[in-house]
């Protein structure tokens, strides 16, 4: 499951965040990596405590977004990490850790915070069933993808790339079941957009809640 979610952060709030990141102090990001990933990670990260308010704002926007709720069905989310890739920095091929701080990790996300025209390189490349796919999304857009996929960030050759990343434990751990739930979520949203709420959308919502409850018991 790969989902692009646009406008997670937008407008003046996005501009404010970009301005803060330009002035912020970053430290070596390799310290937060484990195992083989530590050897291929060359970026910088924002201190979680020094910039707690900024990180909290970004985390709140992600958690509250309707499509994040609908596509990820989040039960828990790890603290957001904000990283910076300057010229010459990259993050080689790696797979995210499946258990983090005692939490099962089902999904990863990258929230792009830099305008793509402001830097060269820096694509997020993720392994899919059809081969590698490259992503360089507009600022404020988020890519949600399975945490067990091999992925990397290509070298930034000019400019600087800011992004927020984190990991989610879904209330529906099974990928196929979660895809069924997502299909219902998409159909529900389309019906509401075209016709408004109705007894039919109420029925779909009822089915979705039952599925989430039933499948969620097996995911906790």
C-alpha positions in Angstrom: 0.0 0.0 0.0 1.5 3.3 -1.1 -0.6 6.4 -0.6 0.2 10.0 -1.4 -1.7 12.5 0.8 -1.5 16.1 -0.2 -1.9 19.3 1.9 -1.2 17.7 5.2 0.4 21.1 6.0 -0.2 24.1 3.7 -0.4 27.8 3.4 1.0 30.2 5.9 1.6 27.4 8.4 3.9 25.6 6.0 5.7 28.8 5.2 6.2 29.4 9.0 7.6 25.9 9.5 9.9 26.2 6.5 11.2 29.5 7.9 11.8 27.9 11.4 13.7 25.0 9.8 16.0 27.4 7.9 17.1 28.9 11.2 17.2 25.7 13.3 20.2 23.8 14.6 20.6 20.3 13.4 22.9 17.5 14.6 24.3 14.3 13.1 21.4 12.0 12.3 23.3 8.7 12.3 22.8 8.5 16.1 19.1 7.6 15.7 19.8 4.7 13.3 20.4 1.1 14.3 22.3 -1.8 12.8 23.2 -1.6 9.1 21.2 1.6 8.6 23.8 3.5 10.8 26.5 2.8 8.2 24.5 4.3 5.3 22.8 7.2 7.0 24.3 10.6 6.3 21.9 13.4 7.2 21.1 15.7 10.1 18.2 15.8 12.6 16.4 18.3 14.7 16.7 17.9 18.5 13.4 16.4 19.8 13.5 18.4 23.1 14.9 21.7 21.9 12.2 22.0 19.1 9.4 20.1 20.9 6.7 22.7 20.0 7.6 22.7 16.3 7.7 18.9 16.2 4.4 18.7 18.1 2.7 21.0 15.5 3.8 18.8 12.7 2.8 15.6 14.5 -0.7 17.0 15.3 -1.3 17.9 11.6 -0.4 14.3 10.5 -2.5 12.6 13.2 -5.5 14.8 12.5 -5.6 14.4 8.8 -8.6 12.5 7.6 -6.7 10.5 4.9 -4.0 9.5 7.4 -6.8 8.2 9.7 -8.5 6.5 6.8 -5.5 5.0 5.1 -3.3 4.1 8.1 -6.0 3.5 10.7 -3.4 4.5 13.3 -3.4 3.0 16.8 0.0 4.5 17.8 2.6 6.7 16.2 6.2 7.1 17.1 7.5 10.7 17.7 8.2 12.5 14.5 11.8 13.0 13.4 12.6 16.0 11.3 15.7 15.6 9.1 17.8 17.7 6.8 19.8 16.6 3.8 22.3 19.2 2.7 24.5 19.0 -0.4 26.3 15.7 -0.6 24.1 14.0 2.0 22.1 10.8 1.4 20.6 7.8 3.2 21.5 4.4 1.5 19.2 1.4 1.2 17.7 0.2 4.4 14.6 -1.3 6.0 13.0 0.3 9.1 13.1 -1.6 12.3 9.9 -3.7 12.8 9.7 -3.1 16.6 10.5 0.4 17.9 10.4 1.3 21.6 8.2 -1.8 22.1 5.8 -0.8 19.4 5.1 -2.9 16.3 5.7 -0.8 13.2 3.3 -1.4 10.2 3.7 1.8 8.2 6.3 4.5 7.6 5.7 8.0 6.3 7.7 10.8 4.9 6.2 14.3 5.0 8.1 16.5 2.5 8.7 20.0 3.9 10.8 21.6 1.1 9.6 22.8 -2.3 11.0 20.3 -4.8 12.4 23.1 -7.0 14.6 24.3 -4.1 16.9 21.2 -4.2 18.4 18.8 -6.7 18.4 15.0 -6.0 17.0 13.9 -2.7 14.4 11.6 -4.1 12.8 9.0 -1.8 13.2 5.7 -3.6 11.0 2.8 -2.3 11.0 -0.9 -3.4 7.6 -1.9 -4.8 6.2 -5.1 -6.4 7.0 -3.5 -9.8 10.5 -2.4 -8.9 11.8 0.8 -7.4 9.7 3.9 -7.5 11.0 7.4 -6.9 9.1 10.2 -5.0 9.8 13.9 -4.8 6.5 15.4 -3.5 5.4 19.0 -3.1 6.0 20.6 0.2 3.3 19.6 2.7 2.6 16.3 1.0 3.1 12.9 2.6 3.9 9.4 1.4 2.6 6.5 3.4 4.1 3.1 2.7 4.8 -0.3 4.3 7.5 -0.2 6.8 9.1 -3.4 5.7 10.1 -2.0 2.2 13.7 -1.4 1.3 14.1 2.4 0.6 16.7 5.1 0.4 17.1 8.9 -0.1 19.2 9.8 -3.0 22.1 12.2 -2.6 21.2 15.9 -2.6 23.4 17.5 -5.2 22.3 21.1 -4.4 20.1 23.0 -2.0 18.7 21.4 1.1 15.9 19.0 1.7 13.8 19.0 4.9 11.3 16.2 5.7 9.5 14.7 8.7 9.4 11.0 9.2 7.7 8.6 11.6 6.2 5.1 12.0 2.7 3.9 12.7 1.2 0.9 14.4 -2.1 0.3 12.6 -5.3 -0.8 14.2 -5.5 -3.2 11.3 -2.2 -5.0 11.1 -3.0 -7.3 8.1 -2.2 -5.5 4.9 -5.0 -7.1 2.8 -7.6 -6.3 5.4 -6.4 -2.8 5.7 -6.7 -2.4 1.9 -10.3 -3.5 2.1 -10.9 -0.9 4.8 -9.2 1.7 2.6 -11.4 0.9 -0.4 -14.4 1.5 1.8 -12.9 4.8 3.1 -12.4 6.0 -0.5 -15.9 5.0 -1.6 -17.4 6.7 1.5 -15.5 9.9 0.9 -16.6 9.9 -2.8 -20.2 9.4 -2.0 -20.2 12.2 0.6 -18.5 14.6 -1.8 -21.0 13.8 -4.6 -24.2 13.3 -2.7 -23.7 14.3 0.9 -24.4 12.1 3.9 -27.3 9.7 3.6 -28.6 6.4 5.0 -26.3 4.6 2.6 -23.2 6.4 3.8 -24.3 5.7 7.4 -24.5 2.0 6.6 -21.0 2.1 5.1 -19.7 3.9 8.2 -21.3 1.2 10.4 -19.6 -1.6 8.4 -16.3 0.2 8.6 -16.5 0.6 12.4 -17.4 -3.1 12.8 -14.5 -4.2 10.6 -12.1 -1.9 12.5 -13.3 -3.2 15.8 -13.2 -6.9 14.7 -9.8 -6.8 13.0 -8.4 -4.4 15.6 -8.8 -7.1 18.3 -6.3 -9.2 16.4 -3.8 -6.3 15.9 -3.4 -5.0 19.5 
